[in-house]
Amino acid sequence: MFYHVKELQFNARVSQPDPAFATLLLEQFGGANGELKAALQYFTQAFAAKQVHPDKYDLLMDIATEEFSHLEIVGATIQMLLKGIHGDLKNAAEESEIMALLKGKASKEDFIHNAMVNPQFFNLSGGGPTLSDSNGNPWTSAYVTANGDLSVDLRSNIAAESRAKIVYEYLMQHTDDPHVKDTLRFLMTREVAHFQMFQAALETIEPNFPPGVLQSDPKYSNKYFNLSNGEDVRGPWNEGKSPEMGETWEYISDPIEHIRKTKGLTKGNGKTERDPKEVDKKNKELSKKKSDEIKKAMPKGEAQWSKY
């Protein structure tokens, strides 16, 4: 059940119209990293989590609902930035508030040109926000990722919050309006907060690595192929121990020779600290555990989503 409260979560304000920046801000309204994408992604993911992880269902629904609140803030800001665009802008002439900010025909023509950077503003929406990105590309459900495995979905969400945060950071460089910057700073900060929430939730799922159920094959999990021509570059990603499984990295400086020598990684493929038999055992144990968790969480008899 959703209940709309007319007041915004954050009191969005603008100092004066700015159609060019309104166009840029569309990225967070109907873009691939925007608020609608986040809201629908978390909303969709929540359903698969309901029975097995009811606490994470609550988390996902809470954050999804807040993302809808942020979508409202972005839409309201876009609308205020487009003040004066409604109707026939040229006919508004000196009576329009926006025209009072401009001097001379050239300035007015520049303003109209900026307003038309994304023609949907004028030709399709009459000056309101549209479900498209800053280039006019329509929003698509392909932006949403929901894999049904919570460890996978939470990692997707951490990445989504990271991308949204950096977009707000970039947007702040394109406006001098202190009120708009305050709004963007609030939205950017909430991305950081959500990042931490998803990260904390992921850490409560044990085990959560690797994502899913099946373990990785020890024959291939510790290999690093040097596939760049030039000086070898080493770091914790290809020397020492791997961070999650504690395997010693095998640095393959000549991948072509290695592939030929091992008959396409099928012969004499080396060993790691992990025993293949132990991997098979873990696969069976984790498969049974996950299966039992889901079966146990499913209600017997009539299914009922809510308890009244």
Secondary structure, 3 states (H helix, E strand, C coil): CCCCCCCCCCCCCCCCCCHHHHHHHCHHHHCCCCHHHHHHHHHHHHHHHCCCCHHHHHHHHHHHHHHHHHHHHHHHHHHHHCCCCCCCHHHHHHHCHHHHCCCHHHHHHHHHHHHCCCCHHHHHCCCCCCCECCCCCECCHHHCCCCCCHHHHHHHHHHHHHHHHHHHHHHHHHCCCHHHHHHHHHHHHHHHHHHHHHHHHHHCCCCCCCCCCCCCCCCCCCEEECCCCCCCCCCCCCCCECCCCCCECEEECCHHHHHHHCCCCCCCCCCCCCCHHHHHHHHHHHHHHHHHHHHHHCCCCCCCCCCC
